[in-house]
C-alpha cells in the first residue's frame, strides 16, 4: 500500500518526466490531477511510460498506462511495482 511519503518522494521525478514529454508545467502535476484534464495525449503518455520505466525500474504495458486516470494512480503503481 502506498503512503503519502512515497508519493512525495516520487512526485518531483514523475512531474519532471511528464513536463519533458508533454510540455505541461510541473507545478500543475499533482496527484489529484486528471490526465485527461492535463491534456496529455496517448503518444505523450507512452513516452512518459518509457521514461518512467527507465527512471523507476517498473514495467508498464500499454493497457496499464492508458488505464491511468490520475497522476496519483501512476504514483500508486510506481510505488508498488518499483525495483527496490
KALINCOR-V277601 format. One line per field, one symbol per residue. ss: DSSP state (@ for helix, = for strand, . for the rest). psi: psi as a letter, one per 20 degrees, with the letter a starting at -180 (. if undefined). A space follows every 50 residues. Layout:
ss: ???
psi: ???
This chain:
ss: ...@@@@@@@@@@@@@@@@@@@...@@@.....=@@@@...@@@@@@@@@ @@@@@@.....@@@@@@..=@@@@@@@@@@@...
psi: pqqhggghhhgggghgggghhijpphhinqhippghhikorhghhggggg hggggikqporghggiiphrhhhggggghiiqp.
